[in-house]
Amino acid sequence: MSVTKFAYIDESGTPIIGDQRFYVITASICESCDLHEIESKIKDIQKNHCSGAELKSSRIGKNKRIRKQILQDLSELPIYYFSLVVDKNNIKKDSGLQWRTSMYKYCQRMLFDRIYKNLQSIKVICDTYGRTPFMESFETYIYNHFTETLFCEKEVCYSSPDDEILIQLSDFVGGSVRRCFESKDKEEETLIHIKEKVIGIHKWPLSYQEISYGEEDELIDIMIKNHCFSVALQFIQTTEDDLLKDVCTFLLYDYSSIDKEFICSDELLKKLKHQGIISENKQKQWFMSRIIAPLRDAGVLIAASRDGYKIPCCREDISVFVKFVEEKSYPYLNRLVKMRESVFLGTNQKYDLVVESEKLSYILKGLRG
């Protein structure tokens, strides 16, 4: 069995609490059959925008015009990106993650958990980090946490951006993501250009806003976000259904600075398929009945609209969902009420159709045409 996918991993920032707020790890994932084409086009990008030099986010810096052009070129490559954004301000300074190597291992494991466990055949190439003994210990650490099966082939190794040119893509995309989270660049000027190629941007830890005195409407929004996030997190921590856990994790954590709104079904399915969470043949109806409905039945609060799904963050999200349900449900129920009244009168009050549905009977009794 030969490896079918490759993932190239690099970092932006440092795994050190107190140094730079955001630490970003990015994986560039592609099919093995596309490697030659991608490598060739990266060299063209280097030549056109970097005078042939290595493609690095720090080299481009605040030159938004060049960054935009490079990201537009990257959007044409058959490759997808996943970033883990660690907000070190939300990590306790006295936790076990205060140590550089512990932070590195823990964050890398979170990234591996998203791209490694769901793919049956993948080789992961990480940018060289630290001394050889540490790299060897990390490989052992990863293998110990992600067990291979008889029908899968997985490998982890280290290399440099010079030897593995695709690592440069993870450097550039990761650096671009970090600049957006640091408010140095705007999403609509940079990351929006690779929106279709971004599988997810997973922000960790979750940020809960403190409830303090202020405008009542603002406080309600904060309480809604905190409550909805807490419910979803509790489900993730307790469920034994791995599929529902993965999808709920995606909805909760993959906060993309590009997409703060609802994510449509087609795009959501596409991203989940690229992560290997669901198979390629799954369609909308299956997703609604096998994923969304069970999540809601389990208590996870998922808002929906004509634009897709999301974990609610404010009153507006819930308002949109309520109106969405109203538009779909009320006309049917109202027609049913009218039919009930007509049939009831037409049979001389001998037949009330509410007997056909105990679940609808108390709803119908409360509606008026």
C-alpha positions as CSV (number, residue, x, y, z in Angstrom):
1,M,0.0,0.0,0.0
2,S,1.5,3.4,-1.0
3,V,0.8,6.7,0.7
4,T,-1.9,8.7,-1.0
5,K,-1.8,12.0,0.9
6,F,0.9,14.2,2.2
7,A,0.7,16.8,4.9
8,Y,3.4,19.5,5.4
9,I,3.5,21.2,8.8
10,D,5.1,24.4,9.9
11,E,4.7,27.0,12.7
12,S,4.2,30.7,12.9
13,G,5.1,32.2,16.3
14,T,6.6,30.3,19.2
15,P,5.2,27.7,21.7
16,I,6.2,30.0,24.6
17,I,3.7,31.6,26.9
18,G,4.5,35.3,27.3
19,D,6.0,35.6,23.8
20,Q,3.6,36.7,21.1
21,R,0.0,36.1,21.7
22,F,-0.8,33.7,18.9
23,Y,1.0,30.5,18.0
24,V,-0.2,29.0,14.7
25,I,0.6,25.6,13.3
26,T,-0.5,24.9,9.7
27,A,-0.8,21.8,7.6
28,S,-0.8,21.9,3.8
29,I,-2.5,18.7,2.6
30,C,-2.4,17.3,-0.9
31,E,-2.7,14.1,-2.9
32,S,0.5,12.3,-3.8
33,C,-0.3,12.5,-7.5
34,D,-0.3,16.3,-7.4
35,L,3.1,16.7,-5.8
36,H,5.1,17.4,-9.0
37,E,2.6,20.0,-10.3
38,I,2.6,21.8,-6.9
39,E,6.4,21.9,-6.6
40,S,6.7,23.3,-10.1
41,K,4.2,26.0,-9.4
42,I,5.8,27.0,-6.1
43,K,9.0,27.6,-7.9
44,D,7.1,29.9,-10.3
45,I,5.6,31.8,-7.4
46,Q,9.1,32.1,-5.8
47,K,10.4,33.5,-9.1
48,N,7.5,35.9,-9.7
49,H,7.2,37.3,-6.2
50,C,10.4,36.5,-4.2
51,S,13.2,36.8,-6.8
52,G,13.6,33.0,-6.6
53,A,14.1,33.0,-2.8
54,E,12.3,30.8,-0.3
55,L,8.6,31.6,0.2
56,K,8.3,33.0,3.7
57,S,5.5,35.0,5.3
58,S,8.1,37.1,7.3
59,R,9.9,38.0,4.1
60,I,6.7,39.6,2.7
61,G,5.8,41.2,6.0
62,K,3.4,44.1,5.7
63,N,3.4,44.2,1.9
64,K,-0.3,43.5,1.5
65,R,-0.2,43.7,-2.3
66,I,2.4,41.0,-2.7
67,R,0.8,38.8,0.0
68,K,-2.5,39.1,-1.8
69,Q,-0.9,38.1,-5.1
70,I,0.8,35.1,-3.6
71,L,-2.4,33.9,-1.9
72,Q,-4.3,34.2,-5.1
73,D,-1.6,32.1,-6.8
74,L,-1.8,29.5,-4.0
75,S,-5.6,29.3,-4.4
76,E,-5.0,27.7,-7.8
77,L,-3.0,24.8,-6.5
78,P,-4.6,21.4,-5.7
79,I,-3.8,21.7,-2.0
80,Y,-5.8,22.4,1.2
81,Y,-4.9,24.1,4.5
82,F,-5.7,23.5,8.1
83,S,-4.5,25.8,10.9
84,L,-4.5,25.5,14.6
85,V,-4.4,29.0,16.2
86,V,-3.4,28.9,19.9
87,D,-4.3,32.0,21.9
88,K,-1.6,31.8,24.6
89,N,-3.4,34.6,26.6
90,N,-6.1,32.1,27.4
91,I,-3.6,29.5,28.8
92,K,-2.8,29.5,32.5
93,K,0.8,30.5,33.1
94,D,1.3,27.9,35.8
95,S,-0.1,25.0,33.6
96,G,2.0,22.2,32.3
97,L,2.1,24.1,28.9
98,Q,4.4,26.7,30.4
99,W,7.3,24.5,29.2
100,R,8.2,25.0,25.5
101,T,8.5,21.3,24.6
102,S,5.2,20.4,26.4
103,M,3.4,23.2,24.5
104,Y,4.9,22.0,21.2
105,K,3.9,18.4,21.8
106,Y,0.4,19.2,23.0
107,C,-0.4,21.6,20.2
108,Q,1.1,19.3,17.5
109,R,-1.0,16.5,18.9
110,M,-4.2,18.6,18.5
111,L,-3.3,19.2,14.9
112,F,-2.5,15.6,14.3
113,D,-5.8,14.6,15.9
114,R,-7.6,16.5,13.2
115,I,-5.6,15.5,10.1
116,Y,-4.1,12.2,11.0
117,K,-6.6,10.0,12.7
118,N,-9.3,10.2,9.9
119,L,-7.0,9.5,7.0
120,Q,-6.0,6.0,6.2
121,S,-2.9,6.7,4.2
122,I,-0.8,9.8,4.9
123,K,2.8,10.9,5.3
124,V,3.4,14.0,7.5
125,I,6.5,16.1,7.0
126,C,7.2,18.6,9.8
127,D,9.6,21.4,9.7
128,T,12.8,20.6,11.6
129,Y,12.4,21.5,15.2
130,G,15.0,21.5,18.0
131,R,17.6,18.8,18.4
132,T,17.5,15.3,16.8
133,P,16.7,13.6,20.2
134,F,13.7,15.7,20.6
135,M,12.4,15.1,17.1
136,E,12.9,11.4,17.6
137,S,11.0,11.5,20.9
138,F,8.2,13.4,19.3
139,E,7.8,10.8,16.5
140,T,7.5,8.2,19.2
141,Y,5.0,10.4,21.1
142,I,2.8,10.7,17.9
143,Y,2.9,7.0,17.1
144,N,2.0,6.1,20.7
145,H,-1.2,8.3,20.4
146,F,-2.3,7.3,16.9
147,T,-2.4,3.6,16.3
148,E,-2.2,2.3,12.8
149,T,-4.5,-0.5,11.6
150,L,-3.9,-3.3,9.2
151,F,-5.4,-1.3,6.3
152,C,-3.7,2.1,6.9
153,E,-0.2,3.5,6.3
154,K,1.0,6.5,8.2
155,E,4.4,8.0,8.6
156,V,5.9,11.1,10.4
157,C,9.3,12.6,9.5
158,Y,11.2,15.9,9.7
159,S,12.7,17.9,6.9
160,S,13.6,21.5,6.0
161,P,11.8,24.0,3.7
162,D,14.7,23.7,1.3
163,D,14.5,19.9,1.0
164,E,10.6,19.8,1.1
165,I,9.4,22.9,-0.7
166,L,5.8,22.4,0.3
167,I,6.7,23.3,3.9
168,Q,7.0,26.8,2.6
169,L,3.3,26.9,1.9
170,S,2.5,26.1,5.5
171,D,4.9,28.9,6.6
172,F,3.2,31.4,4.3
173,V,-0.4,30.5,5.0
174,G,0.2,30.1,8.8
175,G,2.0,33.5,8.9
176,S,-0.9,35.1,7.0
177,V,-3.4,33.5,9.4
178,R,-1.4,34.9,12.4
179,R,-1.3,38.3,10.9
180,C,-5.1,38.4,10.7
181,F,-5.5,37.2,14.3
182,E,-3.0,39.9,15.4
183,S,-5.1,42.5,13.4
184,K,-2.1,43.4,11.3
185,D,-4.1,42.4,8.2
186,K,-7.8,42.2,7.4
187,E,-9.3,38.9,6.4
188,E,-11.1,40.4,3.3
189,E,-7.7,41.6,2.0
190,T,-5.7,38.3,2.5
191,L,-7.3,35.0,3.7
192,I,-10.4,35.5,1.7
193,H,-8.4,34.7,-1.4
194,I,-7.8,31.1,-0.2
195,K,-11.2,30.7,1.4
196,E,-12.1,27.7,-0.8
197,K,-8.8,26.0,0.1
198,V,-9.1,26.4,3.9
199,I,-10.4,23.2,5.5
200,G,-10.6,24.9,8.9
201,I,-9.0,27.4,11.3
202,H,-9.3,25.8,14.7
203,K,-8.9,28.3,17.5
204,W,-7.9,27.0,20.9
205,P,-8.6,27.4,23.8
206,L,-12.2,28.6,23.4
207,S,-12.6,32.2,24.5
208,Y,-15.4,32.8,27.0
209,Q,-16.2,36.4,27.6
210,E,-16.6,37.6,31.2
211,I,-20.0,38.8,32.2
212,S,-19.8,42.2,33.8
213,Y,-21.9,45.4,34.1
214,G,-22.8,47.0,30.8
215,E,-25.5,47.3,28.3
216,E,-28.2,44.6,28.8
217,D,-28.2,43.6,25.1
218,E,-24.4,43.1,25.1
219,L,-24.6,41.0,28.3
220,I,-27.3,38.8,26.7
221,D,-25.1,38.2,23.7
222,I,-22.2,37.2,25.9
223,M,-24.4,34.8,27.9
224,I,-25.8,33.2,24.8
225,K,-22.3,32.6,23.3
226,N,-20.9,31.2,26.6
227,H,-23.9,28.9,27.1
228,C,-24.0,27.6,23.6
229,F,-20.2,27.0,23.5
230,S,-20.4,25.3,27.0
231,V,-23.1,22.9,25.9
232,A,-21.2,21.9,22.7
233,L,-18.0,21.5,24.6
234,Q,-19.7,19.2,27.2
235,F,-21.1,17.1,24.4
236,I,-17.6,16.7,22.9
237,Q,-16.1,15.7,26.2
238,T,-18.8,13.1,27.0
239,T,-20.1,11.6,23.8
240,E,-19.0,8.1,22.6
241,D,-20.1,8.7,19.0
242,D,-16.8,9.6,17.3
243,L,-18.5,10.9,14.2
244,L,-20.8,13.3,16.0
245,K,-17.9,14.4,18.2
246,D,-15.7,15.2,15.1
247,V,-18.5,17.3,13.5
248,C,-19.4,19.1,16.7
249,T,-15.7,19.8,17.2
250,F,-15.5,21.3,13.7
251,L,-18.6,23.5,14.3
252,L,-17.3,24.7,17.7
253,Y,-13.6,25.1,17.2
254,D,-13.0,25.7,13.6
255,Y,-13.6,29.4,14.0
256,S,-12.4,30.8,10.6
257,S,-11.5,34.5,10.6
258,I,-12.9,34.4,7.1
259,D,-16.3,32.9,8.0
260,K,-17.9,34.3,11.0
261,E,-21.3,33.6,9.6
262,F,-23.3,30.5,8.8
263,I,-21.5,27.8,6.9
264,C,-23.6,26.3,4.0
265,S,-24.2,22.6,3.8
266,D,-22.2,22.1,0.6
267,E,-19.1,23.9,2.0
268,L,-19.4,22.1,5.3
269,L,-19.7,18.7,3.6
270,K,-16.7,19.6,1.4
271,K,-14.5,20.5,4.4
272,L,-15.5,17.5,6.4
273,K,-14.7,15.2,3.4
274,H,-11.3,16.8,3.0
275,Q,-10.5,16.1,6.6
276,G,-11.5,12.5,6.2
277,I,-14.3,12.9,8.8
278,I,-17.0,11.7,6.4
279,S,-16.7,9.7,3.1
280,E,-17.0,11.3,-0.3
281,N,-20.4,9.8,-1.1
282,K,-22.2,11.5,1.7
283,Q,-24.9,14.0,0.7
284,K,-27.0,16.7,2.3
285,Q,-30.0,14.5,3.3
286,W,-27.7,12.0,5.0
287,F,-25.9,14.8,6.8
288,M,-29.1,16.4,8.1
289,S,-30.5,13.1,9.4
290,R,-27.3,11.4,10.6
291,I,-25.4,14.4,12.0
292,I,-27.4,17.6,12.6
293,A,-30.6,15.9,13.9
294,P,-28.8,13.6,16.4
295,L,-26.6,16.5,17.6
296,R,-29.7,18.6,18.3
297,D,-31.4,15.7,19.9
298,A,-28.4,15.4,22.2
299,G,-28.9,19.0,23.2
300,V,-26.2,20.7,21.1
301,L,-27.5,24.1,20.1
302,I,-27.1,24.5,16.3
303,A,-28.7,27.4,14.5
304,A,-29.7,27.1,10.9
305,S,-30.6,29.5,8.2
306,R,-30.8,29.6,4.4
307,D,-27.0,30.1,4.6
308,G,-26.2,27.0,6.6
309,Y,-25.3,26.1,10.2
310,K,-23.4,27.4,13.1
311,I,-23.1,27.4,16.9
312,P,-25.0,30.5,18.0
313,C,-22.9,33.4,19.3
314,C,-25.6,36.1,19.8
315,R,-29.3,36.9,19.8
316,E,-29.1,37.6,16.1
317,D,-28.0,34.0,15.3
318,I,-31.0,32.7,17.3
319,S,-33.3,35.3,15.8
320,V,-32.3,34.2,12.3
321,F,-32.9,30.5,13.2
322,V,-36.3,31.3,14.7
323,K,-37.4,33.1,11.6
324,F,-36.0,30.3,9.4
325,V,-38.1,27.7,11.3
326,E,-41.1,30.0,11.3
327,E,-41.0,30.4,7.5
328,K,-40.7,26.7,7.0
329,S,-43.1,25.4,9.6
330,Y,-45.9,28.0,10.2
331,P,-47.5,27.8,6.7
332,Y,-47.8,24.0,7.0
333,L,-49.2,24.1,10.5
334,N,-51.6,26.9,9.6
335,R,-52.9,25.0,6.7
336,L,-53.3,21.9,8.9
337,V,-55.3,24.0,11.4
338,K,-57.7,25.1,8.6
339,M,-58.1,21.6,7.4
340,R,-58.8,20.4,10.9
341,E,-61.6,23.0,11.4
342,S,-63.1,22.3,7.9
343,V,-63.1,18.5,8.4
344,F,-64.4,18.8,11.9
345,L,-67.4,20.8,10.8
346,G,-67.9,18.8,7.7
347,T,-68.3,15.6,9.7
348,N,-70.7,17.1,12.2
349,Q,-68.0,17.3,14.8
350,K,-67.4,13.5,14.6
351,Y,-63.8,13.5,13.4
352,D,-61.0,15.6,14.8
353,L,-57.7,14.9,12.9
354,V,-55.6,15.7,16.0
355,V,-56.2,12.0,16.9
356,E,-53.7,11.2,14.1
357,S,-50.8,12.8,15.9
358,E,-50.4,13.2,19.6
359,K,-47.3,15.2,19.1
360,L,-49.1,17.8,17.0
361,S,-52.4,17.9,18.9
362,Y,-51.3,20.4,21.6
363,I,-49.6,22.6,18.9
364,L,-52.7,22.6,16.7
365,K,-54.9,23.5,19.5
366,G,-52.9,26.7,20.1
367,L,-52.9,27.9,16.5
368,R,-55.5,30.0,14.7
369,G,-55.9,30.4,11.0
